[in-house]
Amino acid sequence: MNTIHVALVQQRMLDDCQANLETGLAQVHEAARRGAQLIVLCELHTSLYFCQEKSARHFRRAQEIPGPLTRQLSHAARKNRVVIVGSVFEKRARRLYHNTAVVMDQDGSLAGIYRKMHIPDGPGYYEKYYFAPGDTGFLPIQTSLGRLGVMVCWDQWFPEASRMMALSGAEVLIFPTAIGWEPDNDDEEKQRQVQAWQVIQQSHAIANNLPVICTNRVGHEKDLSSTSMGIDFWGQSFVTDAFGKIVTQGPADIAETLHAEIDLGETQRRRQVWPYLQDRRIDAYGDINKRFVEESRDSRSAPASPDTGSRKTRR
Amino acid sequence: MNTIHVALVQQRMLDDCQANLETGLAQVHEAARRGAQLIVLCELHTSLYFCQEKSARHFRRAQEIPGPLTRQLSHAARKNRVVIVGSVFEKRARRLYHNTAVVMDQDGSLAGIYRKMHIPDGPGYYEKYYFAPGDTGFLPIQTSLGRLGVMVCWDQWFPEASRMMALSGAEVLIFPTAIGWEPDNDDEEKQRQVQAWQVIQQSHAIANNLPVICTNRVGHEKDLSSTSMGIDFWGQSFVTDAFGKIVTQGPADIAETLHAEIDLGETQRRRQVWPYLQDRRIDAYGDINKRFVEESRDSRSAPASPDTGSRKTRR
């Protein structure tokens, strides 16, 4: 057994960045007191989810790395001797911003950063206005607890991202997240969305035999542009083991810090039986780097009879 | 709505290839009578799952394409005016065999073949002894009902395979399968395996917004080499919609033909809200074509303080 005690700070955000940060750091302190070694905060955990609208005034929130926020996270990590996964609206240069996860090691050092690679852009989630696509690639961050495959929210829907983290030696997949319901979705659609969100992340655990940690915020946040009814962030932060089983999950509507044990040794035991990395067809995955593969490239349209030995699809 | 009535022939195999084929074809006929348009048989549906042992005598079962088996499937497709997904132990050349899915169109023509790309090899599933890795790539097969993303069994555990089918325009993902329990697994482990098997395939539906069809055999089959307790094939064939919801599922221990409607129009509606194909980072997926990415490639080991601006992981 090589277990790590993890804590997920499922937070409800206020329109007060300092209060949000203080709440988060108090939860870090309390979780550490209860034995947590790795503590994962939500995506953009100091603010309301401002990407519901496109407004230049929100760029004022952005900070450099290192900057005030990373210094406070660093201090909290060192003081509590924990590894913290935090989230920063990163100002990298003039009018160049990222949605960036930061990892602070137990000694307070910045173990590494991950700039969100897949950026969503649709009603309620106008992130392409704010964030440039990340350029860190899908590389795990080495910490004293192991190699953390930290990604962010929308990345969780792309199997390629988790696979690449696994190929680079990640020992756990971590997704700080901000996702919720449109208030006027019907209950069935709401449950279907949560179900899909869980299943896609459980599948990364299964496909790569790695535990998954996903921290999501809760609570209703208004759309300040008043073009929509806002978002009900659905909480339900969860942890899976290395075979996709959900071992703990938070409520949908209450701020709560969850605790779980993950066993980094399970990966080796599961991969013994499910040796995907051995059987991957790396000679045949080239088209995955394409946007789309057009239909015209083979002679699929030519009909033929099986008795002649020819085929509609000549491969 | 662009719905297709599909049927899955979840079969129990006997040690009698002719009887197995007759049972399968009788089910095709009955399913067609009930309105099925697309009928999916199991992997290697004419025989016991002989890959439990490695024995040269089983190569006698292999057939060419076209050959007697494809001619009978062709006849059944034409007679019943249905599309059939069948499975052939294909003899391609002297001592060159494949585990091959075949698709017969409603006019009896061979619409295309798919040679199993990912080949398992472990206790109970010694397929690398029998089957060469496929060389068809992950290309959907054009039929009168749409483009079928036909893969086979072990492929279902590799997200790359389904993604590539989607990128090549597949409208549904189809997995003829032969998977089961070791009889001495405990109940919890058995349920975990089925759960993982469902979730990984539901995830392909979610990640690509495509319906999934998976047909599995049922029943206990002995290990003829007597080195194991055999396999209890777990049935539970299922169909999902294009957002991963299981819309029908078979029993674990009874041969049964399942019916379901799939709506090929749902893909477009779901992709409107979940535009993964638009947001994929094809500039950053290069390492997915590698076997593994060694740790040494960046300077992850150099510790640093956040206050200096340097990072353990320089990205």
Interface residues (C-beta under 8 A of the other chain):
Chain A: I65 P66 T70 R71 S74 M104 D105 D107 G108 S109 L110 A111 G112 I113 Y114 R115 M117 H118 I119 P120 D121 G122 P133 D135 T136 G137 F138 L139 I141 Q142 W154 W157 F158 P159 E160 A161 R163 M164 L167 S168 G169 R192 Q195 A196 V199 I200 Q202 S203 I206 A207 F243 G244 K245 V273 W274 P275 Y276 L277 D279 R280 R281 I282 A284 Y285 G286 D287 I288 N289 K290 R291 F292 V293 E295 D298 R300 S301 P303 A304 S305 P306 D307 G309 R311 K312 T313 R315
Chain B: I65 P66 T70 R71 S74 M104 D105 D107 G108 S109 L110 A111 G112 I113 R115 M117 H118 I119 P120 D121 G122 P133 D135 T136 G137 F138 L139 I141 Q142 W154 W157 F158 P159 E160 A161 R163 M164 L167 S168 G169 R192 Q195 A196 V199 I200 Q202 S203 I206 A207 F243 G244 K245 V273 W274 P275 Y276 L277 D279 R280 R281 I282 A284 Y285 G286 D287 I288 N289 K290 R291 F292 V293 E295 D298 R300 S301 P303 A304 S305 P306 D307 G309 R311 K312 T313 R315
